[in-house]
């Protein structure tokens, strides 16, 4: 746990807000999305979705296929504790909602469904376009619980799949995705493998979002490799997430933005 703390202190020194941004594309994203203070009605749905999970005492036998939890080590876990310790925070869920609302992606891929908090936020964010969301969960029991739970809370076109990421990403690599959220395996080699495999699915306006880029030294190394990839033109480090874009008209730049 010491590593993320030291990295956060370093992040605070190098990061900025919209006043340190000279790229029109990034400036608009920061001011109109990151720092959007609108109290959207949909925020109530986001908060209520998690509230229900925090009250749910269902027990699930969880199979950790990635780096695992830093808090919960036992395999049998209560849904409420998963939501509390490992679930997407309300702040980040709201930001995912705003990102979905801002970019209005037609096709979304999420690696790591967990309890569907992020999935739900993304799904209700884009009301103008019928977004097709594919979300992948490796743990069978978590998949079963979340598939049923999402059905109760959204009518969006969500295809939740129970599969091994290594196998499925190869099968999905011929698709086209406007928005990919990498939140399923916080390990360096796995993250780089998923990125390389799914890189060919990106278009000029796609955004890839990587969760917990300072989870460990390995994840930070993966993030550095990703943002310096020749096809990546813009990267934004928010500390908890790393965002990359592939806009060919953009000069290659890296930003660290406090949210």
C-alpha positions as CSV (number, residue, x, y, z in Angstrom):
1,X,0.0,0.0,0.0
2,X,3.0,2.3,0.4
3,X,3.7,2.4,-3.3
4,X,0.4,4.1,-4.3
5,X,0.9,6.7,-1.5
6,X,4.3,7.7,-2.6
7,X,3.2,7.9,-6.3
8,X,0.2,10.0,-5.4
9,X,2.5,12.6,-3.7
10,X,4.6,12.7,-6.9
11,X,1.4,13.0,-8.9
12,X,0.3,16.1,-6.9
13,X,3.5,17.9,-7.7
14,X,3.4,17.3,-11.5
15,X,-0.3,17.5,-12.1
16,X,-2.4,20.5,-13.1
17,X,-5.9,21.6,-14.0
18,X,-7.4,23.1,-17.1
19,X,-5.1,26.1,-16.8
20,X,-2.0,24.0,-17.7
21,X,-3.6,22.5,-20.8
22,X,-3.1,24.1,-24.2
23,X,-4.6,21.3,-26.4
24,X,-8.2,22.4,-27.3
25,X,-9.3,18.7,-27.4
26,X,-8.0,18.0,-23.8
27,X,-9.1,21.5,-22.5
28,X,-12.7,20.8,-23.6
29,X,-12.6,17.3,-22.1
30,X,-11.3,18.7,-18.8
31,X,-13.7,21.7,-18.6
32,X,-16.8,20.2,-20.1
33,X,-16.5,16.6,-18.7
34,X,-14.0,16.1,-15.9
35,X,-15.0,19.3,-14.1
36,X,-18.6,19.3,-15.1
37,X,-20.5,20.3,-11.9
38,X,-24.0,19.5,-13.2
39,X,-26.0,17.5,-10.8
40,X,-27.4,15.1,-13.3
41,X,-30.7,13.3,-12.4
42,X,-29.0,10.0,-13.4
43,X,-26.6,10.4,-10.5
44,X,-29.5,9.2,-8.2
45,X,-29.6,5.9,-10.2
46,X,-25.9,5.5,-9.9
47,X,-26.0,6.0,-6.1
48,X,-29.0,3.8,-5.6
49,X,-27.5,1.0,-7.7
50,X,-24.5,0.9,-5.3
51,X,-26.7,1.5,-2.2
52,X,-28.6,-1.7,-3.0
53,X,-25.3,-3.6,-3.3
54,X,-24.1,-2.3,0.0
55,X,-27.2,-3.7,1.6
56,X,-27.0,-7.1,-0.2
57,X,-25.9,-10.0,2.0
58,X,-25.7,-12.6,-0.7
59,X,-22.5,-14.7,-0.4
60,X,-20.5,-15.5,-3.5
61,X,-17.5,-17.8,-4.0
62,X,-15.1,-15.6,-5.9
63,X,-12.4,-16.8,-8.2
64,X,-9.7,-14.1,-8.5
65,X,-8.2,-14.4,-12.0
66,X,-6.2,-11.2,-11.9
67,X,-4.1,-9.6,-9.2
68,X,-6.8,-10.2,-6.7
69,X,-8.1,-8.0,-3.9
70,X,-5.7,-6.2,-1.6
71,X,-8.3,-6.2,1.2
72,X,-10.4,-9.4,0.8
73,X,-8.4,-12.6,0.8
74,X,-11.1,-15.2,1.5
75,X,-12.8,-16.8,-1.5
76,X,-16.4,-16.6,0.0
77,X,-17.4,-13.0,0.0
78,X,-20.5,-11.0,0.8
79,X,-21.8,-8.8,-2.0
80,X,-22.0,-5.8,0.4
81,X,-18.3,-6.1,1.3
82,X,-17.2,-6.5,-2.4
83,X,-19.2,-3.3,-3.2
84,X,-17.5,-1.5,-0.2
85,X,-13.9,-2.6,-0.7
86,X,-13.6,-3.3,-4.4
87,X,-16.5,-1.7,-6.1
88,X,-16.2,1.5,-8.3
89,X,-16.6,4.5,-6.1
90,X,-19.6,6.9,-6.6
91,X,-17.2,9.6,-7.7
92,X,-15.6,7.4,-10.4
93,X,-19.0,6.0,-11.5
94,X,-20.3,9.6,-12.0
95,X,-17.2,10.3,-14.1
96,X,-17.8,7.2,-16.2
97,X,-21.3,8.5,-16.7
98,X,-20.0,11.9,-17.8
99,X,-17.4,10.3,-20.1
100,X,-20.1,8.1,-21.7
101,X,-22.4,11.2,-22.1
102,X,-19.5,13.3,-23.5
103,X,-18.1,10.9,-26.1
104,X,-21.4,9.1,-26.8
105,X,-19.8,5.8,-27.9
106,X,-21.7,3.4,-30.1
107,X,-19.6,0.4,-29.0
108,X,-18.2,-0.2,-25.5
109,X,-16.1,-3.0,-24.1
110,X,-15.4,-3.5,-20.4
111,X,-12.9,-6.0,-19.1
112,X,-13.9,-6.8,-15.5
113,X,-17.6,-6.4,-14.8
114,X,-17.4,-7.3,-11.1
115,X,-20.8,-6.1,-9.6
116,X,-21.6,-3.9,-12.6
117,X,-21.3,-0.5,-11.0
118,X,-19.2,0.9,-13.8
119,X,-21.2,-1.0,-16.4
120,X,-24.4,0.6,-15.1
121,X,-22.9,4.1,-15.1
122,X,-21.7,3.8,-18.7
123,X,-25.0,2.4,-19.9
124,X,-27.1,5.2,-18.6
125,X,-24.6,7.9,-19.7
126,X,-25.4,7.8,-23.4
127,X,-29.1,8.5,-24.0
128,X,-28.7,10.0,-27.5
129,X,-27.3,6.9,-29.1
130,X,-28.1,3.3,-28.5
131,X,-24.9,2.1,-27.1
132,X,-23.9,-1.6,-27.4
133,X,-22.0,-2.7,-24.3
134,X,-20.0,-5.9,-24.0
135,X,-18.7,-6.5,-20.5
136,X,-16.6,-9.5,-19.5
137,X,-16.3,-11.1,-16.1
138,X,-14.0,-14.0,-15.5
139,X,-15.5,-15.3,-12.2
140,X,-18.6,-17.5,-13.0
141,X,-20.4,-16.8,-9.7
142,X,-19.9,-13.0,-9.9
143,X,-21.0,-13.1,-13.5
144,X,-24.3,-14.9,-12.6
145,X,-25.1,-12.5,-9.8
146,X,-24.3,-9.3,-11.8
147,X,-26.1,-10.5,-15.0
148,X,-29.4,-10.8,-13.0
149,X,-28.8,-7.6,-11.1
150,X,-28.1,-5.5,-14.2
151,X,-31.4,-6.7,-15.8
152,X,-33.3,-5.1,-12.9
153,X,-31.7,-1.7,-13.2
154,X,-31.2,-1.0,-16.9
155,X,-32.8,-1.7,-20.3
156,X,-29.6,-0.9,-22.1
157,X,-28.1,-3.2,-24.7
158,X,-25.6,-5.0,-22.4
159,X,-24.0,-8.3,-23.3
160,X,-22.4,-9.7,-20.2
161,X,-20.0,-12.6,-20.9
162,X,-18.3,-15.1,-18.6
163,X,-15.0,-15.9,-20.2
164,X,-11.2,-15.9,-19.9
165,X,-9.9,-12.5,-20.9
166,X,-6.9,-14.0,-22.7
167,X,-9.1,-16.0,-25.0
168,X,-12.0,-13.6,-25.5
169,X,-9.8,-10.5,-26.3
170,X,-8.4,-12.4,-29.3
171,X,-11.9,-13.3,-30.4
172,X,-13.0,-9.6,-30.1
173,X,-9.9,-8.2,-31.8
174,X,-11.7,-8.0,-35.1
175,X,-14.4,-5.7,-33.7
176,X,-14.4,-1.9,-33.5
177,X,-14.7,-0.2,-30.1
178,X,-15.2,3.5,-29.4
179,X,-14.7,3.1,-25.6
180,X,-12.8,0.4,-23.7
181,X,-12.5,0.2,-19.9
182,X,-9.7,-2.0,-18.7
183,X,-10.6,-3.0,-15.1
184,X,-10.1,-6.8,-14.9
185,X,-6.5,-7.7,-14.3
186,X,-4.1,-5.4,-12.5
187,X,-0.9,-7.0,-13.7
188,X,1.7,-5.6,-16.0
189,X,2.0,-8.4,-18.6
190,X,-1.8,-9.1,-18.8
191,X,-2.6,-5.4,-19.2
192,X,0.0,-5.0,-22.0
193,X,-1.3,-8.1,-23.6
194,X,-4.9,-6.9,-23.6
195,X,-3.8,-3.5,-24.9
196,X,-1.8,-4.9,-27.8
197,X,-4.6,-7.4,-28.7
198,X,-7.3,-4.8,-28.7
199,X,-5.3,-1.9,-30.2
200,X,-6.5,-2.9,-33.6
201,X,-10.2,-2.4,-32.5
202,X,-9.6,1.4,-32.0
203,X,-10.6,4.1,-34.4
204,X,-9.5,7.7,-34.6
205,X,-12.0,8.8,-31.9
206,X,-11.6,5.8,-29.5
207,X,-10.7,6.2,-25.8
208,X,-9.0,3.4,-23.8
209,X,-9.3,3.8,-20.0
210,X,-7.0,1.8,-17.7
211,X,-7.9,1.5,-14.0
212,X,-5.4,1.6,-11.1
213,X,-2.3,2.6,-13.0
214,X,-0.5,3.1,-9.7
215,X,-1.7,-0.1,-8.2
216,X,1.8,-1.5,-8.3
217,X,5.1,-0.7,-9.9
218,X,4.3,-3.2,-12.6
219,X,1.0,-1.4,-13.5
220,X,2.9,1.9,-13.6
221,X,5.4,0.4,-16.0
222,X,2.6,-1.0,-18.1
223,X,1.0,2.5,-18.2
224,X,4.3,4.1,-19.3
225,X,4.6,1.6,-22.1
226,X,1.1,2.2,-23.2
227,X,1.2,5.9,-23.3
228,X,4.4,5.9,-25.3
229,X,3.1,3.5,-27.9
230,X,3.5,5.0,-31.4
231,X,-0.3,4.8,-32.1
232,X,-1.2,6.7,-28.9
233,X,-1.2,10.5,-29.5
234,X,-2.7,11.8,-26.3
235,X,-2.5,10.4,-22.7
236,X,-4.2,11.7,-19.6
237,X,-3.0,10.6,-16.2
238,X,-5.7,11.2,-13.5
239,X,-3.8,9.0,-11.0
240,X,-6.6,6.5,-10.5
241,X,-7.1,6.1,-14.3
242,X,-5.0,6.5,-17.4
243,X,-6.8,7.5,-20.6
244,X,-5.3,7.2,-24.1
245,X,-6.5,8.5,-27.4
246,X,-5.5,7.8,-31.0
247,X,-6.3,11.0,-32.8
248,X,-4.0,11.2,-35.8
249,X,-4.6,15.0,-36.1
250,X,-3.2,15.5,-32.6
251,X,0.4,16.2,-31.6
252,X,1.7,13.6,-29.2
253,X,1.3,15.0,-25.6
254,X,1.0,13.6,-22.1
255,X,-1.1,15.3,-19.4
256,X,-1.5,14.8,-15.7
257,X,-4.8,16.2,-14.5
258,X,-6.2,16.4,-11.0
259,X,-9.8,15.5,-10.7
